Amino acid sequence: MLIAEIVIALTNDRAPRIFGTSVFIVVTPSMEDTIMTGDLIFVKSVDPADLVVGDIITFRKSATESELITHRIIAIDDSLATRTFTTKGDNNDVSLVWEVGFSEELIVGIYSGKSAFLGYVYKTIFTSESGMPRFNFLYGIAIVIFLAIAYTEMRNIFKEINHHKKQMILEEQAKLLAEELKKLQNEPENKQE
């Protein structure tokens, strides 16, 4: 399912969504100190009608561009047929031209969190020293190996837990059976007296 979502998303020039959440790497300081350059951010799907001034959103720069921006909403205009939004980066002095009065169709989602550590991991695996995108196969292979080990270990842990539960049930059954046998052996003696 995850692989299918990634393939479909990349084919349609959009970010993959897992459980309604997309992940992006921040490449500019426009939202510092709230979101730092290099942070990995999590963006959840949102109904634009639920957005309010102060929310941080991710949106397309224009309908024809795939570049995504994550900035804070500073104004919402409900006077037109569709809602329009104006944003500004926390670290910017003013809103840029394309940030003023854009339509809700450009909104990808609402910012829901970040991870500096995952951002570092992403940069290590997917970018070169020059900052150009690339995939470091050595790190990729290491990740696959660690995931395989983690899967195997988790499977072994669950097997051990199930084995332990079965053993406890068998011991309890043996104990109950022994008690019943003892009662049955004592019954004839009680009847003879």
C-alpha positions in Angstrom: 0.0 0.0 0.0 2.8 2.4 0.9 4.7 1.7 -2.3 1.6 2.1 -4.4 0.9 5.5 -2.8 4.4 6.7 -3.4 4.3 5.6 -7.1 0.9 7.2 -7.6 2.0 10.4 -5.9 5.2 10.8 -7.8 3.4 10.0 -11.1 0.9 12.7 -10.4 3.5 15.2 -9.2 2.3 15.4 -5.6 3.7 14.4 -2.2 2.9 10.9 -0.9 0.3 10.8 1.9 0.3 8.2 4.6 -2.7 8.2 6.9 -3.5 11.7 5.5 -0.1 13.2 6.3 2.6 14.3 3.9 6.3 14.8 4.8 8.5 17.6 3.4 12.0 18.9 3.9 12.4 22.6 4.7 15.1 24.2 2.4 14.8 27.9 3.3 15.0 29.9 6.6 11.7 31.8 5.9 9.9 30.2 8.9 12.8 30.3 11.4 12.7 30.1 14.5 9.4 28.2 14.3 10.6 25.8 11.6 14.3 25.5 10.9 16.1 24.9 7.6 16.6 21.2 7.3 13.6 20.2 9.5 11.4 17.5 8.2 7.8 18.7 8.5 4.5 16.8 8.7 1.5 18.3 6.8 -2.0 16.9 7.3 -4.9 17.2 4.9 -7.3 20.0 5.9 -10.5 21.5 4.7 -9.7 25.1 3.8 -12.9 26.3 5.5 -11.4 25.2 8.8 -8.2 27.3 8.5 -7.8 30.5 10.6 -5.4 33.3 10.7 -2.2 32.1 12.5 -2.3 28.6 11.0 0.8 27.4 9.2 0.0 25.9 5.8 1.8 24.3 2.9 0.6 25.5 -0.5 1.7 25.6 -4.1 3.2 28.8 -5.4 0.9 28.7 -8.4 -1.4 26.3 -10.2 1.3 25.7 -12.8 4.3 25.3 -10.4 5.1 22.3 -8.3 7.1 24.3 -5.7 5.6 24.1 -2.3 5.8 26.8 0.4 5.1 26.5 4.1 4.2 29.9 5.7 1.8 31.3 8.3 -1.6 32.7 7.3 -1.8 36.4 8.1 -5.1 37.2 6.4 -8.2 35.4 5.0 -10.7 37.1 2.7 -14.2 35.6 2.6 -15.7 38.4 0.6 -15.2 36.7 -2.8 -16.8 33.7 -4.3 -14.0 31.5 -2.9 -11.9 32.1 0.1 -8.5 33.6 -0.5 -5.4 33.5 1.8 -2.4 35.7 2.4 0.7 34.2 4.1 4.1 35.4 5.2 7.1 33.5 6.5 7.8 34.3 10.2 11.4 35.3 9.3 10.3 37.5 6.3 9.5 41.2 6.6 6.6 41.2 4.1 4.5 38.8 2.1 5.8 38.1 -1.4 3.5 38.9 -4.4 2.4 35.3 -4.9 1.5 35.0 -1.2 -1.2 37.6 -1.4 -4.8 36.6 -2.1 -4.2 33.1 -3.5 -7.1 30.6 -3.8 -7.8 27.6 -1.5 -7.2 25.3 -4.5 -3.4 25.8 -4.0 -3.5 24.6 -0.3 -1.9 21.2 0.3 -2.5 21.0 4.0 -1.8 22.3 7.5 1.5 22.0 9.4 1.2 19.5 12.2 4.7 19.0 13.4 8.4 18.7 12.7 11.5 16.6 13.3 15.1 18.0 13.1 16.5 14.5 13.6 14.5 13.0 10.7 15.4 16.0 8.6 19.1 15.3 9.2 18.6 11.6 8.3 16.8 12.6 5.1 19.5 15.1 4.1 22.2 12.4 4.8 20.5 9.9 2.6 19.0 11.9 -0.2 21.3 14.9 -0.8 24.9 15.3 -1.8 27.5 17.8 -0.3 26.4 20.3 -3.0 22.8 20.1 -1.8 21.7 18.4 -5.1 19.2 15.5 -4.7 20.7 12.1 -4.8 20.2 8.7 -3.1 23.1 7.3 -1.2 22.7 3.6 -1.9 25.0 2.7 1.0 22.7 4.4 3.5 19.6 3.0 1.7 21.0 -0.5 2.0 21.8 0.0 5.6 18.2 1.2 6.3 16.8 -1.9 4.5 19.0 -4.2 6.5 18.1 -2.5 9.8 14.4 -2.7 8.9 14.7 -6.4 8.0 16.5 -7.0 11.4 13.8 -5.0 13.2 11.0 -7.0 11.5 12.7 -10.3 12.3 13.2 -9.3 15.9 9.6 -8.1 16.3 8.4 -11.4 14.8 10.6 -13.4 17.2 9.3 -11.3 20.2 5.7 -12.0 19.2 6.4 -15.7 18.7 8.0 -15.8 22.2 5.1 -14.0 23.8 2.6 -16.4 22.1 4.7 -19.4 23.1 4.9 -18.1 26.7 1.1 -17.6 26.8 0.5 -21.1 25.4 2.8 -22.5 28.1 1.0 -20.7 30.8 -2.4 -22.0 29.5 -1.0 -25.5 29.3 0.4 -25.3 32.8 -2.9 -23.9 34.1 -4.8 -26.7 32.4 -2.4 -29.3 33.8 -2.9 -27.9 37.3 -6.7 -27.9 36.9 -6.6 -31.5 35.5 -4.4 -32.7 38.5 -6.9 -31.1 40.9 -9.8 -32.8 39.2 -8.0 -36.1 39.3 -7.2 -35.7 42.9 -10.9 -35.0 43.6 -12.0 -38.0 41.6 -9.5 -40.3 43.4 -10.8 -39.0 46.8 -14.5 -39.5 45.9 -14.6 -43.4 46.1 -12.8 -43.3 49.5 -15.4 -40.9 50.8 -18.3 -43.1 49.5 -16.9 -46.3 51.1 -16.8 -44.7 54.5 
